[in-house]
């Protein structure tokens, strides 16, 4: 029943189309990243650190250091 269906042409077409779509997405993202303005780069650089993070100077509640907490800051479990 399926002996008359030619798979070779359609698989080559879909493979080339998928490669073209992936390449165009990669080129578009790269082009936009290269043309990004300096203030926008600085904004994206600091995105993960917009929230307050605990001090990294060795103060740990188990080590006897005191951490001040307020209602505005999220409570972090260690």
N, C-alpha and C positions, 0 to 999 in steps of 0.2 A: 504494500500500500504506500509506504513512504520511499520507495526506490526512485521515484522521479524527482524528489526534492533535492535541489543542489544547495549544500550547506557551505561550500567553500567561499563563494562570493559574498554571502551575507555575513559570515563570521569575519572576513577580512574588512568589510565595510564597518561593522560595529566596533572592531578593534581600532581601526584608524580614527573613527569618530570619537571614541572614548579617549584616545591619546590626544586628539586635537582639543577636546574640551578641557582635559587636565592641564595641557600645556597653556591654553589661553587663560585659565584661572591662575596658574603659577605666574605667568608673565604680568597679568593685571595686578596681582598682589605685590609683586616685586616692584613694578613701576610706581604704584602708589606709595610704597615704603620709601623708595628713593626720592620721591618728590615731596616728602613730608617736611613741613616747616619746623624750625627749632623749638618753638613753644609747645607744639603738639608732641614732639619727641620727648621733651622734658615731662609733659603731663603723663604720657604713657609709661615713662620710666618710673614714676613715683606711684603708679596706681596700686600696687599691692600694699604700699605703706601709708595709705591715707588714714587708716585706723591706728589707734595708739597700740604700740607693742610694748611688752615688758622690757625693763632695763636688762642689758646684757653684761652688767658689771659684776656679776657674781652674787648679787643679792638673791637669795632663794629663801622662801619661808622655812624650809627645813633646816637651813644653815643659820637661822636666827635673824635674818634680815626682815625688816618691817616694810610691808607694801601698803601704801595708802590706797583706799578704794573709794570711789564715789558712785553715785547712782547713774551718772552719765557714762562711765567707762564700763565696757563689758567685763564680766567676771571670767577670768581664764583659769582653768584647772591645770595643775602641774602634776 
